[in-house]
Amino acid sequence: MDMIKKVPVREQDPEVRSHNFDEVCMGYNREEAELEASRCLNCRRPRCVVGCPVNINIPSFIMKIKDGDIAGAYDTISESSSLPAICGRVCPQETQCEGLCVRGIKGEAVSIGKLERYVADTAKAMGIKPHSAARRNGRKVAVIGSGPAGLSCAGDLAKMGYDVTIFEALHRAGGVLVYGIPEFRLPKNAVVDKEIENVKALGVKIETDVVIGKSTTIDALMKEDGFEAVFIGSGAGLPKFMNIPGEQALGVFSANEYLTRSNLMGAFSENSRTPIMRAKRAVIVGGGNVAMDAARTALRLGAETHIVYRRSEEELPARAEEVHHAKEEGIIFNLLTNPVRINADENGWVKSVTCLRMELGEPDASGRRRPVEVPGSEFDIACDCVIMSLGTSPNPLISSTTKGLDINRWKCIEADENSGQTSKKGVFAGGDAVTGAATVILAMGAGRAAAKGIDEYLSAN
């Protein structure tokens, strides 16, 4: 075996998968996983653990894979993560654990994410469950939002013995895991629902269709319902737009709406009760993971699909794997291109997007080179659908209905990054509600930190 390179992961053929919503990556089988696990050097001072936002003991679980001990590997991962099957699929390992892997210095890093997925999927097939707390302490904690931050916080608190209830605004638990990430990257029934079942098996209760700020309030949960602490993990679902002329035309979507209708409501299905527009030519504005998800969804719904991004490929914020998959499937990348106007036909429907060519100038505050317009470079891209993927911000409903809860100028809740404690006593927060839109694993890390903070707070009160 060539120890320099990773064991390849089987995937659907691009020509086939671009016409279906089945999962692209097929994962490792036992032989492949054990072979890949044998590449791990089992470092005495593992840098990969430092790069993991939830601090999984990575060498330990990989050594257990090598020895064929799936139950032991799953137990090791479960000490730090409540959602291993999800993280193994959607975490940006290349910039975190794998990015620090010693193997990657003179070759390819160990496929830590694919090995984590293998353990989680195999454990599920074997009926292995995470261990719940031996005893309950009788103290109640409310968790707002059933996305990655909320599930992680709730899972950790349940393991500590707390009586935890998650309140979810939508009719289905999972947050961004079910409404934001497409089926071909993260299967809902086979993966997300099973992970949520494992969290519930720890003793966590989930109530759906509860909109905090409308159905009830944080103050009511604490004063009337007996919850001694509250964690806010409500995410960031409020979409941003460019505010350019023509943005109100028919056929313009936010990526949030487009993906929610497809992922959560099954609008991609031919017999869906809530069908979504099947565009002939779609333009997706943005370069992040959500933009890739929207573009690859539009492609599967039959559109010739363009990604329009104002910087170069080097600055694309999306995961390299997602960009690679998008290119394989035939997504057209219009880089160094910036939309300035959306043009509509006589009936108000999108007919084209007017763009300007860009070139990169000096770095801006983010450290990336600032895009500068090229004079006289205006051109049109014909389309009947435009999807804006420019990021999201937290919905202000919770902060506006909770007395004493401080927010910053971006409408994000202010919270201590180590404990999650907010300005309101007994109320903690983490994930996208605090940082703005980020990754699943960073939200999980914030949820875990808040669980520890809540435990310390309640132990002292």
Helices and strands as residue ranges (DSSP letters): E 10-11, H 14-17, E 25-27, H 30-37, H 47-50, H 58-66, H 70-78, H 84-90, G 93-95, G 98-100, G 102-105, H 112-126, E 140-144, H 148-159, E 163-167, H 176-179, I 188-192, H 193-201, E 205-207, H 218-223, E 229-232, E 238-239, E 252-254, H 255-263, E 281-285, H 289-300, E 304-309, G 313-315, H 320-329, E 332-335, E 337-344, E 350-363, E 369-373, E 379-382, E 385-388, E 392-393, H 397-400, E 427-429, H 432-435, H 440-459
